[in-house]
């Protein structure tokens, strides 16, 4: 798990604290980089992982308020990871991202309590608004 830290405060955001770390789990390195940069520019601290199991190991030792998950990953799908989160950390808020317009998957994860579902490429403003809302609920 790699950690990067954002520093740009925004007028409508509260100061970022260690409690406001956004985790990004995606097996696509370019998406991890893109999403982490977007979140950092908005003042969030970000930790990224390309391996869902590495994230679960991180979850075992750290409180996770928010995670952005790719829904279709090779080693473990985002939905499988959501099941682990529901069992281990039900207070963690989850936002899903995907490259596929899959309404059945969207309905499934939203019923399971996901805080958002976005199709790549992301609408940055809507995505950041969803992140802020999810952190308020966490």
KEFI-370742 format. One record per residue (C-alpha): residue in three letters; residue number from 1; x, y, z. Coordinates in pm, 1 decimal, always signed. Each point is the difference from the previous one (the first is absolute). Layout:
REM KEFI-370742
residu:ALA	num:NUM	X:X	Y:Y	Z:Z
...
This chain:
REM KEFI-370742
residu:UNK	num:1	X:+0.0	Y:+0.0	Z:+0.0
residu:UNK	num:2	X:+145.4	Y:+333.0	Z:-104.3
residu:UNK	num:3	X:-87.3	Y:+327.5	Z:+167.0
residu:UNK	num:4	X:-5.1	Y:+338.7	Z:-157.6
residu:UNK	num:5	X:-116.4	Y:+316.8	Z:+166.6
residu:UNK	num:6	X:-195.8	Y:+286.0	Z:-150.3
residu:UNK	num:7	X:+60.7	Y:+354.6	Z:+110.0
residu:UNK	num:8	X:-231.3	Y:+231.1	Z:-194.1
residu:UNK	num:9	X:-285.5	Y:+119.4	Z:+223.6
residu:UNK	num:10	X:-327.4	Y:+90.1	Z:-164.5
residu:UNK	num:11	X:-238.9	Y:+265.4	Z:+127.9
residu:UNK	num:12	X:-294.4	Y:-237.4	Z:+50.8
residu:UNK	num:13	X:+192.0	Y:-282.6	Z:+166.1
residu:UNK	num:14	X:+90.9	Y:-51.2	Z:+359.3
residu:UNK	num:15	X:+368.8	Y:-46.7	Z:+72.9
residu:UNK	num:16	X:+127.2	Y:-344.2	Z:-86.5
residu:UNK	num:17	X:+91.5	Y:-206.9	Z:+303.6
residu:UNK	num:18	X:+149.1	Y:-343.5	Z:+39.6
residu:UNK	num:19	X:-359.3	Y:-117.2	Z:+40.6
residu:UNK	num:20	X:-77.8	Y:+123.2	Z:-352.1
residu:UNK	num:21	X:+214.9	Y:-237.6	Z:-197.0
residu:UNK	num:22	X:-158.6	Y:-114.0	Z:-323.9
residu:UNK	num:23	X:+106.0	Y:-347.4	Z:-105.7
residu:UNK	num:24	X:+1.4	Y:-86.2	Z:-369.4
residu:UNK	num:25	X:+4.7	Y:-366.7	Z:-104.4
residu:UNK	num:26	X:+28.8	Y:-54.7	Z:-374.1
residu:UNK	num:27	X:+211.8	Y:-246.6	Z:-196.0
residu:UNK	num:28	X:+59.3	Y:+256.8	Z:-276.7
residu:UNK	num:29	X:+308.7	Y:+208.5	Z:+89.7
residu:UNK	num:30	X:-106.5	Y:+293.2	Z:-219.0
residu:UNK	num:31	X:-341.3	Y:+20.2	Z:+171.3
residu:UNK	num:32	X:+158.3	Y:-18.8	Z:+345.7
residu:UNK	num:33	X:+228.1	Y:+286.6	Z:-95.5
residu:UNK	num:34	X:-277.3	Y:+206.1	Z:-157.4
residu:UNK	num:35	X:-244.3	Y:-39.7	Z:+288.6
residu:UNK	num:36	X:+265.5	Y:+57.6	Z:+265.5
residu:UNK	num:37	X:+111.8	Y:+320.6	Z:-173.7
residu:UNK	num:38	X:-359.4	Y:+123.1	Z:-21.7
residu:UNK	num:39	X:-57.1	Y:-68.8	Z:+369.5
residu:UNK	num:40	X:+332.0	Y:+155.4	Z:+99.3
residu:UNK	num:41	X:-80.7	Y:+316.4	Z:-195.5
residu:UNK	num:42	X:-316.1	Y:+24.7	Z:+210.6
residu:UNK	num:43	X:+205.6	Y:-23.2	Z:+319.5
residu:UNK	num:44	X:-55.8	Y:-363.5	Z:+94.0
residu:UNK	num:45	X:+262.2	Y:-241.2	Z:+125.8
residu:UNK	num:46	X:+8.8	Y:-305.5	Z:-224.5
residu:UNK	num:47	X:+122.1	Y:-356.5	Z:+32.1
residu:UNK	num:48	X:-6.3	Y:-217.4	Z:-308.7
residu:UNK	num:49	X:+18.0	Y:-371.0	Z:-64.4
residu:UNK	num:50	X:-11.8	Y:-213.7	Z:-309.7
residu:UNK	num:51	X:-68.7	Y:-315.8	Z:+199.6
residu:UNK	num:52	X:-325.8	Y:-49.9	Z:+193.9
residu:UNK	num:53	X:+174.2	Y:-235.0	Z:+244.6
residu:UNK	num:54	X:+257.1	Y:+267.4	Z:+84.7
residu:UNK	num:55	X:-289.6	Y:+233.7	Z:+74.8
residu:UNK	num:56	X:-162.4	Y:-261.2	Z:+227.0
residu:UNK	num:57	X:+331.3	Y:-31.3	Z:+185.0
residu:UNK	num:58	X:+0.0	Y:+378.6	Z:+43.9
residu:UNK	num:59	X:-359.1	Y:-17.1	Z:+124.6
residu:UNK	num:60	X:+107.6	Y:-243.2	Z:+272.0
residu:UNK	num:61	X:+223.1	Y:+263.4	Z:+161.2
residu:UNK	num:62	X:-156.8	Y:+333.0	Z:-100.9
residu:UNK	num:63	X:-341.5	Y:+159.8	Z:+24.9
residu:UNK	num:64	X:-123.2	Y:+63.7	Z:-354.0
residu:UNK	num:65	X:-272.8	Y:+261.1	Z:-44.1
residu:UNK	num:66	X:-15.8	Y:-0.7	Z:-381.1
residu:UNK	num:67	X:+120.1	Y:-220.5	Z:-281.4
residu:UNK	num:68	X:-36.9	Y:+47.0	Z:-374.5
residu:UNK	num:69	X:-18.8	Y:-344.1	Z:-161.5
residu:UNK	num:70	X:+24.9	Y:-113.5	Z:-356.6
residu:UNK	num:71	X:-285.0	Y:-243.5	Z:-46.1
residu:UNK	num:72	X:+180.4	Y:-232.0	Z:-244.8
residu:UNK	num:73	X:+345.4	Y:-102.7	Z:+118.2
residu:UNK	num:74	X:+180.5	Y:-323.4	Z:-84.5
residu:UNK	num:75	X:+90.2	Y:-141.5	Z:+341.8
residu:UNK	num:76	X:-322.6	Y:+94.9	Z:+178.0
residu:UNK	num:77	X:-296.2	Y:+197.8	Z:-127.0
residu:UNK	num:78	X:-109.5	Y:+316.5	Z:+170.3
residu:UNK	num:79	X:-323.5	Y:-175.3	Z:+97.1
residu:UNK	num:80	X:+196.8	Y:-277.0	Z:+172.4
residu:UNK	num:81	X:+205.7	Y:+264.0	Z:+177.9
residu:UNK	num:82	X:-322.6	Y:+175.5	Z:+102.9
residu:UNK	num:83	X:-116.2	Y:-324.0	Z:+164.1
residu:UNK	num:84	X:+322.8	Y:-7.6	Z:+204.2
residu:UNK	num:85	X:-51.2	Y:+363.9	Z:+95.6
residu:UNK	num:86	X:-359.4	Y:-59.3	Z:+108.2
residu:UNK	num:87	X:+120.9	Y:-278.7	Z:+230.5
residu:UNK	num:88	X:+315.8	Y:+168.6	Z:+134.1
residu:UNK	num:89	X:-71.3	Y:+372.3	Z:-14.4
residu:UNK	num:90	X:-367.5	Y:+75.8	Z:-65.6
residu:UNK	num:91	X:+50.1	Y:+371.9	Z:+72.3
residu:UNK	num:92	X:+242.3	Y:+38.3	Z:-292.0
residu:UNK	num:93	X:-157.1	Y:+190.7	Z:-287.4
residu:UNK	num:94	X:+62.2	Y:-134.5	Z:-351.0
residu:UNK	num:95	X:-9.6	Y:+173.9	Z:-337.0
residu:UNK	num:96	X:+20.7	Y:-225.8	Z:-303.8
residu:UNK	num:97	X:+158.1	Y:+83.1	Z:-333.4
residu:UNK	num:98	X:-17.5	Y:-202.7	Z:-318.6
residu:UNK	num:99	X:+80.3	Y:+18.7	Z:-367.7
residu:UNK	num:100	X:-321.4	Y:-184.7	Z:-87.7
residu:UNK	num:101	X:-353.6	Y:+136.8	Z:+0.4
residu:UNK	num:102	X:-140.5	Y:-287.7	Z:+206.3
residu:UNK	num:103	X:-338.4	Y:+95.7	Z:+147.5
residu:UNK	num:104	X:-44.3	Y:-340.3	Z:+170.1
residu:UNK	num:105	X:+332.5	Y:+39.7	Z:+182.4
residu:UNK	num:106	X:-90.5	Y:+358.3	Z:+90.0
residu:UNK	num:107	X:-334.9	Y:-108.1	Z:+144.7
residu:UNK	num:108	X:+163.9	Y:-282.3	Z:+194.7
residu:UNK	num:109	X:+270.4	Y:+209.4	Z:+164.6
residu:UNK	num:110	X:-234.4	Y:+289.7	Z:+72.5
residu:UNK	num:111	X:-242.0	Y:-239.6	Z:+173.9
residu:UNK	num:112	X:+297.6	Y:-130.9	Z:+197.5
residu:UNK	num:113	X:+66.9	Y:+351.1	Z:+128.8
residu:UNK	num:114	X:+250.5	Y:+154.7	Z:-239.5
residu:UNK	num:115	X:+25.1	Y:+377.6	Z:+25.2
residu:UNK	num:116	X:+41.9	Y:+44.3	Z:-374.9
residu:UNK	num:117	X:+53.9	Y:-161.6	Z:-338.1
residu:UNK	num:118	X:+192.9	Y:+171.9	Z:-279.1
residu:UNK	num:119	X:+80.8	Y:-101.4	Z:-355.7
residu:UNK	num:120	X:+346.8	Y:+86.0	Z:-132.3
residu:UNK	num:121	X:+91.8	Y:+255.9	Z:-109.1
residu:UNK	num:122	X:-120.7	Y:+166.7	Z:+317.6
residu:UNK	num:123	X:-199.6	Y:+317.5	Z:+23.4
residu:UNK	num:124	X:+252.9	Y:+160.0	Z:+235.9
residu:UNK	num:125	X:-239.0	Y:+242.7	Z:+167.0
residu:UNK	num:126	X:-264.9	Y:-263.6	Z:+69.5
residu:UNK	num:127	X:+265.8	Y:-244.5	Z:+118.5
residu:UNK	num:128	X:+156.0	Y:+248.4	Z:+245.9
residu:UNK	num:129	X:-346.5	Y:+94.2	Z:+126.7
residu:UNK	num:130	X:-71.9	Y:-369.3	Z:+62.2
residu:UNK	num:131	X:+331.7	Y:-38.7	Z:+184.9
residu:UNK	num:132	X:-80.6	Y:+297.3	Z:+223.7
residu:UNK	num:133	X:-350.8	Y:-131.1	Z:+68.5
residu:UNK	num:134	X:+130.2	Y:-348.5	Z:+78.5
residu:UNK	num:135	X:+253.1	Y:+137.1	Z:+247.6
residu:UNK	num:136	X:-274.3	Y:+198.8	Z:+172.7
residu:UNK	num:137	X:-197.9	Y:-323.0	Z:+40.8
residu:UNK	num:138	X:+296.8	Y:-210.5	Z:+114.7
